[in-house]
């Protein structure tokens, strides 16, 4: 049961951080067009995106994160000295990068707008890495 809780919380942390980073990147782009983005607009957009993306981004992240985390568990079961937050964080970061690149290749366009740029993709990878570190800490 503890493992399921750790996986669930790791995915949720990655999703929340990724969604918040994505929303703020889009709002930054809007503000560079000389449009004012108030704090209320930022908070409202962030909450709306957290709710709205839960039907699309959350399940995709869940599937793409659980697979490498299970692989990490398999490897560290035989070699426990390899178990570290870095391992789970890197596995998650690569999984998120692969997810966004694969979605872009499959659909011929960027499905998640903030991941269009290298900075946006790295932000999403960072979110996955933070989720991986949280998973490791909870195990």
C-alpha positions in Angstrom: 0.0 0.0 0.0 2.9 2.4 0.8 4.2 1.9 -2.7 0.9 2.8 -4.3 0.7 5.9 -2.2 4.2 6.9 -3.1 3.5 6.5 -6.8 0.3 8.4 -6.6 1.8 11.3 -4.7 4.9 11.4 -7.0 2.6 11.6 -10.1 0.4 14.3 -8.4 3.5 16.4 -7.5 4.9 16.1 -11.0 1.5 17.1 -12.5 0.9 20.0 -10.2 4.4 21.4 -10.7 4.2 20.8 -14.4 0.8 22.5 -14.7 1.9 25.5 -12.7 5.1 25.9 -14.6 3.2 25.6 -17.9 0.6 28.1 -16.9 3.1 30.6 -15.8 5.1 30.3 -19.0 2.1 31.0 -21.1 1.1 34.0 -19.0 4.7 35.3 -19.3 4.3 35.1 -23.0 1.1 37.0 -22.8 2.8 39.7 -20.6 5.6 40.1 -23.2 2.9 41.3 -25.7 2.3 44.4 -23.5 -0.8 42.9 -22.0 -1.2 43.2 -18.2 -1.5 39.9 -16.3 -2.7 40.5 -12.8 -2.0 38.3 -9.8 -5.7 37.4 -9.7 -5.5 36.3 -13.4 -2.4 34.2 -12.6 -4.1 32.5 -9.7 -7.3 31.9 -11.6 -5.6 30.6 -14.6 -3.4 28.3 -12.5 -6.4 26.8 -10.7 -8.4 26.5 -14.0 -5.4 24.7 -15.7 -5.0 22.3 -12.7 -8.6 21.3 -13.0 -8.8 21.4 -16.8 -5.6 19.5 -17.5 -6.5 16.7 -15.1 -8.4 14.9 -17.8 -5.6 15.0 -20.3 -2.1 15.8 -19.0 -2.5 14.0 -15.6 -3.3 10.5 -17.1 -0.6 10.8 -19.7 2.0 11.8 -17.0 0.8 9.0 -14.8 1.4 6.3 -17.5 4.7 7.8 -18.6 6.0 8.1 -15.1 5.0 4.8 -13.6 6.8 2.7 -16.3 10.3 4.1 -15.6 9.7 4.1 -11.8 8.8 0.5 -11.9 12.0 -0.2 -13.9 13.9 1.7 -11.2 12.3 -0.4 -8.6 13.2 -3.6 -10.5 16.8 -2.5 -10.8 17.2 -1.3 -7.2 15.6 -4.5 -5.8 18.7 -6.4 -7.1 21.1 -3.5 -6.4 19.8 -1.6 -3.4 22.9 0.6 -3.3 21.7 2.3 -6.6 18.4 3.5 -5.0 18.6 7.3 -4.9 16.4 10.4 -5.5 18.7 11.2 -8.5 17.8 7.9 -10.2 14.1 8.3 -9.8 14.3 12.0 -10.7 16.3 11.4 -13.9 14.1 8.6 -14.9 11.1 10.8 -14.6 12.7 13.7 -16.4 13.5 11.5 -19.4 10.1 10.0 -19.3 8.4 13.4 -19.5 10.8 14.5 -22.3 9.9 11.4 -24.3 6.2 11.9 -23.6 6.1 15.5 -25.0 8.4 14.7 -28.0 6.4 11.6 -28.8 3.1 13.5 -28.6 4.5 16.1 -30.9 5.6 13.5 -33.4 2.4 11.5 -33.3 0.0 14.5 -33.7 2.3 16.7 -35.8 1.9 19.6 -33.4 2.7 20.4 -29.8 -0.2 19.1 -27.7 0.9 20.9 -24.5 1.8 24.5 -25.6 4.4 25.2 -22.8 6.5 22.3 -24.0 7.0 24.0 -27.5 10.2 25.7 -26.4 13.3 24.2 -25.0 12.7 26.1 -21.7 9.2 24.8 -21.5 10.2 21.2 -22.2 13.0 21.6 -19.5 10.4 23.0 -17.1 8.2 19.9 -17.7 11.2 17.7 -17.2 12.0 19.5 -13.9 8.4 18.8 -12.8 8.9 15.1 -13.5 12.2 15.1 -11.6 10.6 16.7 -8.6 7.9 14.1 -8.7 10.6 11.4 -8.8 12.4 12.8 -5.9 9.2 12.9 -3.9 8.4 9.3 -4.8 11.9 8.2 -3.6 11.5 10.2 -0.4 8.1 8.5 0.4 9.4 4.9 -0.2 
